[in-house]
Amino acid sequence: MDMDHIMTWATDVAKGMHYLHMEAPVKVIHRDLKSRNVVIAADGVLKICDFGASRFHNHTTHMSLVGTFPWMAPEVIQSLPVSETCDTYSYGVVLWEMLTREVPFKGLEGLQVAWLVVEKNERLTIPSSCPRSFAELLHQCWEADAKKRPSFKQIISILDSMSNDTNLPDQCNSFLHNKAEWRCEIEATLERLKKLERDLSFKEQELKERERRLKMWEQKLTEQSNTPLLLPLAARMSEESYFESKTEESNSAEMSCQITAASNGEGHGMTPSLQAMMLMGFGDIFSMNKAGAVLHSGMQINMQAKQNSSKTTSKRKGKKVNLALGFSDFDLSEGDDADDDGDEEDNDMDNSE
């Protein structure tokens, strides 16, 4: 294939799809446009066939999952409402096949391709040496937003403009003849996508295993709820000894002094004399002037000191028993503290006076 073949065939397919979308008595969305559904007529013109997946646009736009994954638009894979531009996406894949002569997403399963296109937003690799006008057209056809994709009327106009580009034939033929140089880019992308697919498969296996375990647990729970008294019961017991000692000590002191005086004078003179004695202090009491207003006939001093000391020692020892009960796959653990008779020993010591 050369530049002329590609431009002619790309235009034939675009015109056929434009007829289905805009010129047919009833607008038709093909939904399964791919290279296998494009045939060459006797006059060399390409024709579109196999309308088994097609739907009339005025009947419904919400369609079931049909078609072949490498050519399917993301919204078709997800069974979302579709428009004519879902065929635009498929057309871009057919054009990529013409340019590269490669199988789209070679070596990957259909569901793997669907996951990559929808979840990872992956697209077919456009080699770096691909002519810019073709690369831009492919990017437009593969837009994730269906509204941003060109209609086939616009595609036909783009192809006409490319036909008038005098530099494009040399660029395109050079690209086609140097496939060995850019094929490695496609292969590298395929290897990267396969690694992503392997990671996905591993995650799927983990999810399946987790789901299987959950179902087993649910089944066991159901069986246990139906026959709770017949469940096997297992018990494990462990024992720990402990010893605690606590000592408390307190000290207190108290001192009191009592002075009693007797006089042979009149009562009204006692108060000033006692006040004087308190001010003079105990050392000067006996040197007071005996010619004072009050004569003392006697004095008694009573001093008392008291000291209290208390010391308390408590000891506690016992055993801690841990009991674990289990049935089936579920464990019920319970820890109990079983104290032996604790030995408490109190020693009180009081010192007074």
C-alpha positions as CSV (number, residue, x, y, z in Angstrom):
1,M,0.0,0.0,0.0
2,D,1.1,3.5,-0.7
3,M,-0.2,7.0,-0.1
4,D,-2.7,6.9,-2.9
5,H,-4.2,3.6,-1.8
6,I,-4.6,4.8,1.7
7,M,-6.2,8.2,0.8
8,T,-8.6,6.5,-1.7
9,W,-9.7,3.8,0.7
10,A,-10.0,6.1,3.7
11,T,-12.2,8.4,1.7
12,D,-14.4,5.5,0.4
13,V,-15.1,4.4,4.0
14,A,-15.7,7.9,5.2
15,K,-18.2,8.5,2.4
16,G,-20.0,5.3,3.1
17,M,-20.4,6.1,6.8
18,H,-21.5,9.7,5.9
19,Y,-24.3,8.2,3.8
20,L,-25.5,6.0,6.6
21,H,-25.5,8.9,9.1
22,M,-26.8,11.7,6.9
23,E,-28.2,10.6,3.5
24,A,-29.9,7.3,4.1
25,P,-33.7,7.3,4.4
26,V,-33.3,6.4,8.1
27,K,-30.1,7.4,10.0
28,V,-28.1,4.2,10.8
29,I,-25.4,3.8,13.5
30,H,-23.3,0.9,12.4
31,R,-21.6,0.2,15.8
32,D,-19.4,-2.6,14.5
33,L,-17.2,-0.8,11.9
34,K,-13.9,-2.7,11.5
35,S,-11.6,-3.8,8.7
36,R,-13.4,-7.2,8.4
37,N,-16.6,-5.4,7.6
38,V,-15.1,-3.5,4.7
39,V,-15.0,-5.2,1.3
40,I,-13.6,-4.3,-2.1
41,A,-16.1,-4.2,-4.9
42,A,-15.3,-5.3,-8.5
43,D,-14.7,-1.7,-9.5
44,G,-12.1,-1.3,-6.6
45,V,-14.4,0.8,-4.4
46,L,-14.7,-0.1,-0.8
47,K,-18.1,-1.1,0.6
48,I,-19.3,-1.4,4.1
49,C,-21.1,-4.5,5.1
50,D,-22.5,-6.6,8.1
51,F,-25.2,-4.4,9.7
52,G,-26.1,-7.1,12.2
53,A,-25.2,-4.8,15.1
54,S,-26.6,-1.7,13.5
55,R,-29.6,0.3,14.9
56,F,-31.8,2.9,13.5
57,H,-31.0,6.2,15.2
58,N,-34.7,7.2,15.7
59,H,-35.5,4.0,17.5
60,T,-33.1,4.1,20.3
61,T,-29.7,5.4,21.2
62,H,-29.2,3.2,24.3
63,M,-27.8,0.0,23.0
64,S,-26.6,-3.3,24.4
65,L,-22.9,-4.4,24.2
66,V,-22.1,-5.5,20.7
67,G,-19.1,-5.3,18.3
68,T,-15.5,-6.2,18.6
69,F,-13.6,-4.6,21.5
70,P,-10.5,-3.2,19.8
71,W,-12.7,-1.2,17.4
72,M,-15.3,-0.2,20.0
73,A,-15.7,3.3,21.4
74,P,-15.6,3.6,25.2
75,E,-19.3,4.5,25.4
76,V,-20.3,1.4,23.4
77,I,-18.1,-0.8,25.7
78,Q,-20.0,0.6,28.7
79,S,-23.4,0.3,27.1
80,L,-24.0,4.0,27.4
81,P,-26.2,6.1,25.1
82,V,-24.4,6.4,21.8
83,S,-24.4,8.7,18.8
84,E,-22.9,8.6,15.2
85,T,-19.5,9.5,16.6
86,C,-19.1,6.0,18.1
87,D,-18.5,5.0,14.4
88,T,-16.0,7.8,14.2
89,Y,-13.9,6.1,16.9
90,S,-14.0,2.8,15.0
91,Y,-13.1,4.5,11.7
92,G,-9.9,5.8,13.4
93,V,-8.9,2.2,14.2
94,V,-9.5,1.1,10.6
95,L,-7.4,4.1,9.4
96,W,-4.6,3.0,11.9
97,E,-4.7,-0.5,10.4
98,M,-4.2,1.0,6.9
99,L,-1.2,3.0,8.0
100,T,0.6,0.5,10.2
101,R,-0.7,-2.9,8.7
102,E,-0.8,-4.2,12.3
103,V,-3.5,-5.9,14.3
104,P,-5.0,-3.5,16.9
105,F,-4.1,-4.6,20.4
106,K,-2.5,-7.7,19.2
107,G,-2.2,-10.5,21.8
108,L,-4.7,-9.0,24.2
109,E,-8.1,-10.5,25.0
110,G,-11.3,-8.5,24.3
111,L,-12.1,-7.8,27.9
112,Q,-8.6,-6.8,28.6
113,V,-8.8,-4.2,25.8
114,A,-12.1,-3.0,27.1
115,W,-10.6,-2.4,30.6
116,L,-7.6,-0.6,29.1
117,V,-9.7,1.7,26.9
118,V,-12.3,2.6,29.5
119,E,-10.4,2.5,32.8
120,K,-6.9,3.4,31.7
121,N,-7.8,5.6,28.7
122,E,-5.3,3.7,26.6
123,R,-5.3,4.1,22.8
124,L,-3.4,2.4,19.9
125,T,0.2,3.7,19.5
126,I,0.7,6.3,16.9
127,P,4.4,6.0,15.8
128,S,6.4,9.2,16.3
129,S,7.4,9.3,12.6
130,C,3.7,9.1,11.4
131,P,2.8,12.1,9.2
132,R,1.4,14.9,11.4
133,S,-1.9,15.3,9.5
134,F,-2.7,11.6,9.9
135,A,-1.7,11.6,13.6
136,E,-3.9,14.6,14.3
137,L,-6.9,12.9,12.6
138,L,-6.4,9.7,14.6
139,H,-6.3,11.7,17.9
140,Q,-9.5,13.5,17.0
141,C,-11.3,10.2,16.2
142,W,-10.2,8.7,19.5
143,E,-11.4,11.5,21.8
144,A,-12.9,10.1,25.0
145,D,-15.6,12.8,24.8
146,A,-17.8,11.7,21.9
147,K,-18.9,15.3,21.3
148,K,-15.3,16.3,20.4
149,R,-15.0,13.7,17.7
150,P,-15.4,14.9,14.1
151,S,-18.4,13.9,12.0
152,F,-17.7,12.0,8.7
153,K,-18.6,15.1,6.8
154,Q,-15.7,16.8,8.6
155,I,-13.4,13.8,8.0
156,I,-14.1,13.9,4.3
157,S,-13.2,17.6,4.3
158,I,-9.9,16.9,6.2
159,L,-9.0,14.1,3.8
160,D,-9.6,16.5,0.8
161,S,-7.2,19.0,2.4
162,M,-4.6,16.3,3.0
163,S,-4.8,15.3,-0.7
164,N,-3.8,18.9,-1.7
165,D,-0.7,18.8,0.6
166,T,2.2,18.3,-1.8
167,N,4.6,17.2,1.0
168,L,2.3,14.5,2.4
169,P,3.0,11.8,-0.2
170,D,6.7,11.7,0.4
171,Q,6.2,11.8,4.2
172,C,3.6,9.0,4.0
173,N,5.6,6.8,1.7
174,S,8.8,7.2,3.8
175,F,6.8,6.2,6.9
176,L,5.3,3.2,5.2
177,H,8.6,1.9,3.8
178,N,10.5,2.3,7.2
179,K,8.2,0.2,9.3
180,A,11.1,-1.6,10.9
181,E,12.1,1.7,12.6
182,W,8.8,2.5,14.3
183,R,7.3,-1.0,14.8
184,C,9.3,-1.3,18.0
185,E,7.2,1.6,19.4
186,I,4.0,-0.4,18.9
187,E,5.6,-3.6,20.4
188,A,6.8,-1.6,23.4
189,T,3.3,-0.3,24.1
190,L,1.9,-3.8,23.7
191,E,4.3,-5.1,26.3
192,R,3.4,-2.3,28.7
193,L,-0.3,-3.0,28.2
194,K,0.3,-6.7,28.8
195,K,2.0,-6.0,32.1
196,L,-1.0,-3.9,33.1
197,E,-3.2,-6.8,32.1
198,R,-1.2,-9.2,34.2
199,D,-1.5,-6.9,37.2
200,L,-5.2,-6.8,36.6
201,S,-5.5,-10.6,36.4
202,F,-3.6,-10.9,39.7
203,K,-6.0,-8.5,41.3
204,E,-9.0,-10.4,39.9
205,Q,-7.6,-13.6,41.4
206,E,-7.2,-11.9,44.8
207,L,-10.8,-10.6,44.6
208,K,-12.1,-14.0,43.6
209,E,-10.3,-15.7,46.5
210,R,-11.6,-13.1,48.9
211,E,-15.1,-13.6,47.7
212,R,-14.7,-17.3,48.1
213,R,-13.6,-16.9,51.7
214,L,-16.5,-14.6,52.4
215,K,-19.0,-17.1,51.0
216,M,-17.4,-19.8,53.2
217,W,-17.7,-17.7,56.3
218,E,-21.3,-16.8,55.5
219,Q,-22.1,-20.4,55.1
220,K,-20.5,-21.3,58.4
221,L,-22.3,-18.5,60.1
222,T,-25.6,-19.8,58.7
223,E,-24.8,-23.3,59.9
224,Q,-23.9,-22.0,63.4
225,S,-27.0,-20.0,63.7
226,N,-29.1,-23.0,62.9
227,T,-27.4,-25.4,65.3
228,P,-25.7,-23.2,68.0
229,L,-25.7,-25.9,70.7
230,L,-23.9,-28.4,68.5
231,L,-20.9,-26.3,67.8
232,P,-17.6,-27.6,69.1
233,L,-16.2,-25.6,72.0
234,A,-12.5,-25.3,72.8
235,A,-11.0,-23.6,75.8
236,R,-7.5,-22.4,76.6
237,M,-6.4,-21.3,80.0
238,S,-3.3,-19.6,81.2
239,E,-2.3,-18.5,84.7
240,E,-0.1,-15.6,85.9
241,S,1.0,-15.0,89.5
242,Y,1.5,-11.5,90.9
243,F,2.6,-9.9,94.2
244,E,2.0,-6.3,95.3
245,S,3.5,-4.6,98.4
246,K,2.5,-1.1,99.6
247,T,3.8,0.9,102.6
248,E,2.4,4.1,104.0
249,E,3.9,6.1,106.9
250,S,2.7,9.2,108.6
251,N,4.1,11.4,111.5
252,S,2.4,14.1,113.6
253,A,3.5,16.2,116.6
254,E,1.5,18.3,119.0
255,M,2.7,20.6,122.0
256,S,0.5,22.4,124.5
257,C,1.3,24.7,127.5
258,Q,-1.1,25.6,130.3
259,I,-0.4,28.3,133.0
260,T,-2.5,28.5,136.1
261,A,-2.0,31.4,138.6
262,A,-3.6,32.0,142.0
263,S,-3.5,35.3,143.9
264,N,-4.5,36.7,147.3
265,G,-5.5,40.1,145.8
266,E,-8.6,41.2,144.3
267,G,-9.9,39.8,141.1
268,H,-9.8,42.9,139.0
269,G,-6.0,43.0,139.2
270,M,-5.4,39.5,137.8
271,T,-5.9,40.3,134.2
272,P,-3.1,42.9,133.8
273,S,-0.7,40.8,135.8
274,L,-1.3,37.7,133.6
275,Q,-0.9,39.8,130.5
276,A,2.4,41.1,131.8
277,M,3.6,37.6,132.5
278,M,2.7,36.4,128.9
279,L,4.6,39.4,127.5
280,M,7.6,39.0,129.7
281,G,8.1,35.3,128.9
282,F,8.6,32.4,131.2
283,G,12.1,33.5,132.3
284,D,11.0,36.8,133.8
285,I,7.9,35.6,135.6
286,F,9.7,35.0,138.9
287,S,11.4,38.4,138.9
288,M,8.3,40.5,138.8
289,N,7.8,43.3,141.4
290,K,6.0,41.8,144.3
291,A,4.7,45.3,145.3
292,G,2.4,45.3,142.3
293,A,-1.3,45.7,142.5
294,V,-1.8,42.0,142.7
295,L,0.2,39.7,144.9
296,H,0.5,36.1,143.7
297,S,0.2,33.4,146.2
298,G,0.8,30.6,143.7
299,M,1.5,29.7,140.0
300,Q,1.3,26.4,138.1
301,I,2.8,25.8,134.7
302,N,1.7,22.6,132.9
303,M,3.4,21.8,129.5
304,Q,2.5,18.7,127.5
305,A,4.1,17.4,124.3
306,K,2.5,14.7,122.1
307,Q,3.9,12.9,119.1
308,N,2.1,10.4,116.9
309,S,3.7,8.0,114.4
310,S,1.8,5.6,112.1
311,K,3.2,3.1,109.6
312,T,1.0,0.8,107.5
313,T,2.2,-2.0,105.3
314,S,-0.1,-3.9,102.9
315,K,0.7,-6.9,100.8
316,R,-1.4,-8.4,98.1
317,K,-0.7,-11.5,96.1
318,G,-2.8,-13.6,93.8
319,K,-3.2,-15.2,90.4
320,K,-4.5,-13.9,87.1
321,V,-6.3,-16.5,85.0
322,N,-6.9,-15.9,81.3
323,L,-9.6,-17.9,79.6
324,A,-10.0,-18.2,75.9
325,L,-13.1,-19.9,74.4
326,G,-13.5,-20.7,70.7
327,F,-15.9,-22.3,68.4
328,S,-15.5,-23.0,64.6
329,D,-13.5,-20.1,63.1
330,F,-14.4,-17.5,65.7
331,D,-12.7,-16.9,69.1
332,L,-14.3,-15.4,72.1
333,S,-11.5,-14.3,74.5
334,E,-12.2,-13.2,78.1
335,G,-9.7,-12.3,80.8
336,D,-10.7,-12.7,84.5
337,D,-8.8,-11.7,87.5
338,A,-9.1,-14.4,90.2
339,D,-7.5,-13.1,93.4
340,D,-6.5,-15.5,96.1
341,D,-7.2,-14.4,99.7
342,G,-4.8,-11.5,99.9
343,D,-2.7,-11.2,102.9
344,E,-2.9,-7.7,104.4
345,E,-0.7,-6.8,107.3
346,D,-1.1,-3.6,109.2
347,N,1.3,-2.3,111.8
348,D,0.3,0.8,113.7
349,M,2.7,2.4,116.1
350,D,1.6,5.4,118.3
351,N,4.0,7.3,120.5
352,S,2.5,9.9,122.8
353,E,4.0,12.4,125.2
